[in-house]
């Protein structure tokens, strides 16, 4: 190896070593500052880290990092020996130096100069904080790469390699590991394809056995008076058939044994290679505690950061792609969630707020929860922001909270360095969906908020549902499939010009998978077959119509290649066991495309022109309101009767067939509460659904409406066309 190549190799190793040492330094420093662990042991560990990094930087002649580590040694040694305990100022410069060294490592990786780096600017402060250096630091020679580093490598050919001990580690390029993993997956798939050939071999064995039996019957038909040559020929053919049958059985048994051994070996190899990609969850959570600490100090807040389940293992690629979502959520917890000390004291809470990031295995998935015990999400602020952006306000708490994931959505009243720009939660949703995962949100006013990310353990091997649409095979990750079922025409509703599927999960938009992908989709008459796949992606739920369900398989995911790096609605591809190729669909992209697309042509055409329309009764003393509601409902295909008060509505209910009631609460004579209670006490009419639409928005009024027997309670201030139609559609 020539000198230039060796220098570059050493620098690459050094850059990786810098990242490891800075990570250890931050971890121990945070523990020391928070009072967790043995101070003497932590100081010794910090000193050892600085010393090791100083030696590594000297080996590659990066003088600026060497100088900084020398100053760190002085500060830590004086603290360790009790000469100068660490105060707030010392902690601040120690953290700043760790950040500056990390930045220097990033610059060296990009072959940039360190002359104008934060570490160079920090030198004077280090001199002042490390009097043990006598006011002087080791001369720094910031450079992109050393010209002639001392080489700590023995070059004598006779020197033997040291024996590798158990527990030693070896750095391997991630790209090389991915290549081996891909080949391992292909090998396992090839073995499975070979196993599928066993059925063909069994068929040959059965055919040979049948041929032998038939030939014996034929032998009985040969006359004893036949010529000797004929009898000899018959016997030779019989012996050949017997040899063929015995040979097939023997080779088949040997092949079965070898196949099982090969399958076991290939499976073990594949599992072993995949295990090399697994890293502890702590890898994804790197830097979260440090970031939370810095943000809390800047905001004048007190926090306690807890990491639970750090040992849970997941794929390296998943861990890397979780870093940004976790960063956003922890930052939001500090900025939006945790209150200031005076606010927490006034609320009777402990002064330090608690932020917990936890990970737990759930089968083939990992569930990550980011919880804070702060103020919780402000529903009214969310409604205000929704109105300002023209977004629909749902009466359902789940749907209301889901608005925070809308692109550009923000409830912050002012821009800050941390938040208030409407960027963050939509990024979280997008990145988690890209992992074939989901995001859940729960929040209790005054008690805190929990975001739950559920993602697969690995993105290289997924359990997928295979479907056929427009004559092609597609795959969907089973983590995003709620259910599959046959499509029945009587469960299809026409709401606002869109076809919806009435399912136990609610009223779901019905979308042709073929049309969503830009492929021709067949029209189906009433009563014709077809299947639906109920998909949940983020906060969206849809029902995709497909032609056939082909079953589930474990698929090895591969990219589409450089030429097809970005294909809409497609997350990758996989080689199936039968040798075919299946495109793996991105449920999140499909859902977004389908929701924002114009209404599709009817998937199911009516066999007869007669359409049975639901008859609705709208009761409201305001002419304007009931006229508006009548127009909205009739446009959606409903037949509507009107009543000016509760008494008139009751007379209509007694005389006509009504399928659902939409009523105001504040009406003269009989109000909406009384009308609902009267309905519920009627033997004949008590099953008719009731939707109360009112300006009374307090929790007390809502509770009274539910106690009266209302099935839905919509507030006029948050009223919108889609909310009314959704409520009516679900109840019918």
Order of alpha helices (4+ residues) and beta strands (2+ residues): alpha-alpha-alpha-alpha-alpha-alpha-alpha-alpha-alpha-beta-alpha-alpha-beta-beta-alpha-alpha-beta-beta-alpha-alpha-alpha-beta-beta-beta-beta-beta-beta-beta-beta-alpha-beta-beta-beta-beta-beta-beta-alpha-beta-beta-alpha-beta-alpha-beta-alpha-beta-alpha-beta-alpha
